[in-house]
Amino acid sequence: MRYVYKFGGTSVASPERISAVADRVVRGLSEGHRITVVLSAMAGETNRLEQLAVDVAKRPDARERDVLLASGEQVSIALLAMALIERGRPARSYLAPQVAIRTDTAHTRARIEHIDVECLHADLEAGVTPVIAGFQGIDADGNLTTLGRGGSDTTAVAVAAALDADECRIYTDVDGVYTADPRIVDGAARLGVVTFEEMLELASLGSKVLHPRAVEFAGKYAVPLRVLSSFDDGPGTLITTEEQDMEQPIVSGIAYSRDEAKLTLLGVPDVPGVASRILGPIGRANIEIDMIVQNVGADGSADLTFTVKRGDYDRVCEMLDEMREEVGARGFEGDNRIVKISVVGVGMRSHAGVATRMFDALAAENINIRMISTSEIKISVVVDERYLELAVRAVHSAFELSEAAVEEQ
């Protein structure tokens, strides 16, 4: 079997942890597998480098910032390669230019375009374990680039796709994907299998287990992903394609996001093009707009409500204040003390009444729903932040997602 192992920052946070990773890789090699390893920087290192950049420049140059941040992985890959060699296992570390992980030119958020795996194939055939720096790439002009936060997951999936690996294993500080955050819900169950589609929704809606770009990449190239703990042995959670003959649960998991803020432009004239005049400038300012609701009144005016990331709240308030006279709005109001709670499951396609079940669970706890958004396999609601934990527990219970219930299924 051919595997790609990816270890995050907490997994390589110290020499002791790196030694433990080396032992795990050696066990896999001893079982006859061919393994390629992708590593993040040691825990806290990227944040330390970010702070150094800010300490010397108020607005660090994007190219030089990438050069700085890419140095973090160089340490971890060299240390792991040393640890493997010490254990009698040939290994070779690779920075992005050495593997030729080609990206576009978007510094700090580059996207992988191609990986030249010739040297990796040669190593694997010769019994050498490649240890690759995640999170980084090189553009057509030879400049170092970085893929953004969580980019090491994307590197691992891209390498697995290029190598036609049997599985990409993401080792992290949790032992799989759960029906809800175990820190909030006692009895949350680890899922054995999740579809790419479900995992992409969960990751996009707040689950921190995998980066959405990595899941999207895995789904596009049909790379089986498995989330495992780097600290404990176990089967983890397999993320793969949807099997048509599998009986899918109605809801697979619940995700939440605290990073939400809601704004409403009041009394907007209900005429063609007004939404574009309001939301267009916000989008062009590189601010992501999520949920959108428009309520039309009897007087011919409308209230336009939408959500943004909490960090963009103040900036959007300023923009709305500037544009309200231009679009003829009566005023605006905002709230940055909201959260989004979502239920996700491919089983929703074949089951009615899912939304009602969720809404009834929230109503039973006297939790008011502020906004609603739906898709084929997802229902999201916005509620006041103070109800977050109560709402997650109530919905989790309503869909019988406890460990005992999942085992019975």
C-alpha positions in Angstrom: 0.0 0.0 0.0 1.1 3.6 -0.7 0.2 6.2 1.9 0.8 9.9 2.5 1.0 10.7 6.2 0.5 14.3 7.3 1.3 15.5 10.8 0.2 18.9 12.1 1.9 21.3 14.4 0.9 19.7 17.7 2.2 16.4 16.4 5.7 17.8 15.9 5.7 20.3 18.7 8.8 19.0 20.4 11.7 16.6 19.9 9.8 14.0 21.9 6.8 14.4 19.6 8.9 14.2 16.5 10.5 11.0 17.8 7.0 9.6 18.3 6.1 10.5 14.8 9.2 8.8 13.5 8.2 5.7 15.5 4.8 5.7 13.9 6.3 6.1 10.4 8.7 3.2 11.1 5.8 1.0 12.1 4.1 1.6 8.8 7.3 0.9 6.9 7.7 -2.3 8.8 4.3 -3.4 7.6 5.6 -3.1 4.1 3.9 0.2 3.2 5.5 2.9 1.1 5.1 6.2 3.0 5.5 9.8 2.0 5.3 12.3 4.9 4.1 15.9 4.9 4.7 18.1 7.9 3.5 21.4 9.3 5.8 23.7 11.3 6.2 23.0 15.0 3.2 24.2 17.0 3.3 28.0 17.6 6.1 28.6 15.1 4.1 30.1 12.3 2.5 32.5 14.9 6.0 33.4 16.1 7.1 34.2 12.6 4.0 36.2 11.9 4.7 38.3 15.0 8.3 38.9 13.9 7.0 40.3 10.6 4.6 42.7 12.4 7.4 43.8 14.7 9.5 45.1 11.9 6.8 46.2 9.4 3.3 47.5 9.9 2.3 46.0 6.5 4.8 43.2 5.7 5.4 42.8 2.0 3.5 39.7 0.9 6.5 38.1 -1.0 8.8 38.5 1.9 6.2 37.3 4.4 5.9 34.1 2.4 9.7 33.7 2.5 9.6 34.1 6.3 6.7 31.8 7.0 8.0 29.1 4.7 11.0 28.7 7.0 9.0 27.1 9.8 8.5 23.7 8.0 12.2 23.5 7.1 13.0 22.8 10.7 10.4 20.1 11.3 11.1 18.1 8.1 14.9 18.1 8.7 14.4 16.9 12.3 12.0 14.1 11.3 14.4 13.0 8.5 17.2 12.9 11.0 15.0 10.8 13.4 14.1 8.3 10.7 17.8 7.9 9.6 18.7 7.4 13.3 16.3 4.5 13.3 17.9 2.9 10.3 15.3 4.1 7.8 16.6 6.1 4.8 14.8 9.4 4.5 15.2 12.7 2.6 13.6 16.1 3.4 12.2 18.3 0.6 11.3 21.9 0.5 8.6 23.0 -2.0 11.1 24.1 -4.7 12.9 20.7 -4.5 9.7 18.8 -5.2 8.5 21.5 -7.5 5.1 22.1 -5.9 4.0 24.7 -8.5 1.5 27.3 -7.4 -0.1 30.5 -8.8 1.4 33.8 -7.8 -1.1 34.7 -5.0 1.2 35.2 -2.1 -0.1 34.1 1.3 -3.1 32.3 -0.3 -1.6 30.5 -3.3 -3.2 27.5 -5.0 -1.4 24.4 -6.1 -1.3 23.9 -9.9 1.1 21.0 -10.4 3.5 18.7 -8.5 6.5 17.0 -10.1 6.7 13.7 -8.3 9.5 12.1 -10.3 12.0 12.4 -7.4 9.4 11.1 -4.9 8.8 8.0 -7.1 12.5 7.4 -7.3 12.9 7.7 -3.5 10.0 5.3 -2.8 11.3 2.7 -5.3 14.7 3.0 -3.6 13.2 2.5 -0.1 13.8 6.2 0.9 11.0 8.0 2.8 10.4 11.5 1.4 9.6 14.1 4.1 8.0 17.1 2.5 7.3 20.6 3.8 3.6 21.4 3.8 2.0 24.8 3.4 4.4 26.1 0.8 5.0 26.2 -2.9 6.9 27.9 -5.7 5.5 30.1 -8.5 6.5 30.2 -12.2 9.1 32.9 -11.4 10.8 30.9 -8.6 9.2 32.9 -5.8 8.3 31.0 -2.6 4.5 31.1 -1.9 2.4 29.9 1.0 -1.1 28.3 0.8 -2.7 30.0 3.8 -3.7 28.6 7.1 -4.4 24.9 7.0 -2.3 24.7 3.8 -0.4 21.6 4.9 -3.5 19.5 4.7 -3.9 20.7 1.1 -0.2 19.9 0.3 -0.7 16.3 1.7 -3.8 15.7 -0.4 -2.2 17.1 -3.5 0.9 14.9 -3.0 -1.4 11.9 -2.5 -3.3 12.7 -5.7 0.0 13.1 -7.7 1.4 9.8 -6.3 -1.9 8.0 -6.8 -1.7 7.0 -3.1 -4.2 4.5 -1.7 -5.0 6.8 1.2 -4.0 10.2 2.7 -3.8 10.0 6.5 -4.2 13.2 8.4 -2.7 12.8 11.9 -3.9 15.5 14.3 -4.8 16.0 18.0 -8.3 14.4 17.7 -9.0 10.8 16.8 -11.6 11.4 14.1 -14.6 13.4 13.0 -17.4 13.6 15.6 -21.1 14.2 15.4 -20.5 17.4 17.3 -17.7 19.1 19.3 -17.0 16.7 22.2 -16.0 19.7 24.3 -19.6 20.8 24.2 -21.6 17.6 23.8 -21.0 14.7 26.2 -21.5 11.5 24.3 -20.7 12.9 20.8 -19.9 10.0 18.6 -16.9 9.4 16.4 -18.0 8.8 12.8 -16.5 5.8 11.0 -17.2 7.1 7.5 -18.1 10.6 6.2 -18.6 11.5 2.5 -16.5 14.2 0.9 -19.6 16.3 0.4 -20.6 16.1 4.1 -17.0 16.8 5.3 -16.7 19.8 3.0 -19.9 21.3 4.5 -18.7 20.5 8.1 -15.3 22.0 7.4 -16.8 25.1 5.8 -19.3 25.6 8.6 -16.9 25.6 11.5 -15.5 22.1 12.1 -11.7 22.6 12.7 -10.7 19.0 11.9 -9.8 19.5 8.2 -9.3 22.6 6.1 -12.1 23.0 3.5 -9.6 23.4 0.6 -8.0 20.1 1.4 -11.4 18.3 1.4 -12.4 20.0 -1.8 -9.1 18.9 -3.4 -9.6 15.3 -2.1 -13.1 15.1 -3.5 -12.1 16.5 -6.9 -9.3 13.9 -7.3 -11.1 11.1 -5.3 -8.3 10.8 -2.7 -9.5 8.8 0.3 -8.8 10.7 3.5 -8.5 9.3 7.0 -8.4 11.5 10.1 -6.5 9.8 13.0 -4.9 10.8 16.3 -1.1 11.2 16.3 -1.2 10.4 20.1 -3.4 7.3 20.3 -4.0 4.3 18.0 -7.5 3.8 16.5 -9.4 3.5 13.2 -10.1 7.2 12.9 -12.7 8.5 10.4 -12.6 7.7 6.6 -13.7 10.5 4.3 -14.6 9.0 0.9 -17.1 9.0 -1.9 -20.8 8.3 -1.2 -21.6 4.7 -1.7 -25.0 4.3 -3.3 -25.8 1.1 -1.5 -25.1 2.5 1.9 -28.0 3.5 4.2 -27.1 7.1 5.0 -28.1 8.6 8.4 -30.4 11.6 8.1 -27.8 13.8 9.9 -24.1 13.0 10.2 -22.9 15.9 12.2 -23.4 19.3 13.7 -21.0 22.2 13.2 -21.0 25.7 14.6 -19.2 29.0 14.0 -18.6 31.8 16.4 -17.0 33.9 13.7 -20.2 35.5 12.6 -21.7 39.0 12.5 -25.1 40.2 11.1 -25.9 43.5 9.5 -29.2 44.9 8.2 -29.7 47.8 5.9 -33.2 49.1 6.7 -35.8 50.6 4.4 -34.0 50.0 1.1 -36.1 50.8 -2.0 -37.3 47.6 -3.6 -36.0 48.2 -7.1 -33.9 46.1 -9.5 -30.2 46.2 -8.9 -30.3 47.6 -5.3 -28.8 44.4 -3.8 -25.9 44.6 -6.2 -25.3 48.2 -5.3 -25.1 47.3 -1.6 -23.3 43.9 -1.7 -21.1 44.5 -4.7 -18.7 47.0 -3.1 -18.5 44.7 0.0 -17.5 41.8 -2.2 -15.0 43.8 -4.1 -13.4 44.8 -0.8 -12.6 41.0 -0.4 -15.1 40.6 2.3 -16.9 37.3 2.3 -20.7 37.5 2.6 -22.5 34.3 3.8 -26.2 34.2 4.5 -28.5 36.8 2.8 -32.1 37.5 3.6 -34.4 40.2 2.1 -37.7 41.1 3.6 -40.1 43.2 1.5 -42.6 45.5 3.2 -46.0 46.7 2.1 -44.6 50.2 1.6 -42.3 49.1 -1.3 -39.2 49.1 0.8 -37.0 46.2 1.9 -34.7 45.2 4.7 -31.6 43.5 3.5 -29.8 41.3 6.1 -26.5 39.5 5.6 -23.7 37.9 7.6 -19.9 38.4 7.4 -16.9 37.3 9.4 -16.8 39.0 12.8 -13.4 40.5 12.0 -15.0 42.4 9.1 -17.9 43.7 11.1 -16.5 47.2 11.9 -15.3 47.7 8.3 -18.7 46.8 6.8 -20.5 49.1 9.3 -18.4 51.9 8.0 -19.2 51.0 4.4 -22.9 50.8 5.1 -22.8 54.2 6.9 -21.3 55.7 3.8 -23.6 54.1 1.3 -27.0 54.3 3.1 -27.9 57.8 1.6 -26.7 56.8 -1.8 -29.0 53.7 -1.9 -31.9 55.5 -0.1 -31.9 53.4 3.0 -33.5 54.5 6.2 -30.5 53.3 8.3 -28.7 50.2 9.3 -28.2 48.0 12.4 -25.8 45.3 13.3 -25.0 42.5 15.8 -21.7 40.8 16.3 -22.8 38.5 19.1 -24.4 35.8 17.0 -23.4 32.2 16.1 -24.2 29.9 13.2 -25.3 26.3 13.9 -25.6 23.8 11.1 -26.8 20.2 10.7 -25.2 18.3 7.8 -26.1 14.9 6.2 -26.5 13.4 2.8 -29.5 11.5 4.2 -31.5 14.8 4.0 -31.9 14.2 0.3 -34.3 11.4 1.0 -35.9 12.4 4.2 -38.5 15.1 4.8 -39.1 17.1 8.0 -35.4 17.6 9.0 -35.8 21.4 9.3 -38.9 21.0 11.4 -37.1 18.6 13.7 -34.3 21.1 14.2 -36.6 24.1 14.7 -38.7 22.2 17.2 -35.6 21.3 19.2 -34.6 25.0 19.4 -38.1 26.1 20.2 -38.3 23.6 23.1 -35.3 25.4 24.6 -36.9 28.9 23.9 -34.1 29.7 21.5 -35.1 32.3 18.8 -33.9 31.8 15.3 -32.6 35.0 13.7 -31.8 33.7 10.1 -32.1 30.4 8.2 -30.2 29.1 5.2 -30.6 25.7 3.5 -29.0 23.5 0.8 -29.6 20.0 -0.3 -27.6 18.5 2.6 -27.3 21.3 5.1 -29.5 23.5 7.3 -28.0 26.5 9.1 -29.5 28.9 11.6 -28.3 32.0 13.3 -29.0 32.4 17.0 -27.7 34.6 19.8 -24.2 33.7 20.9 -25.3 33.0 24.5 -27.4 30.0 23.3 -24.5 28.3 21.4 -23.9 25.3 23.7 -27.5 24.8 24.6 -28.5 24.9 21.0 -25.9 22.4 19.8 -26.8 20.0 22.6 -30.5 20.3 21.9 -30.1 19.6 18.1 -27.6 16.8 18.8 -30.2 15.1 21.1 -33.1 15.7 18.7 -31.3 13.8 15.9 -30.2 11.0 18.3 -26.5 11.5 17.5 -25.1 10.3 20.9 -22.5 7.6 20.9 -24.9 4.9 22.0 -27.5 5.8 19.4 -24.9 5.8 16.6 -23.7 2.4 17.6 -27.2 1.1 17.5 -27.6 2.4 14.0 
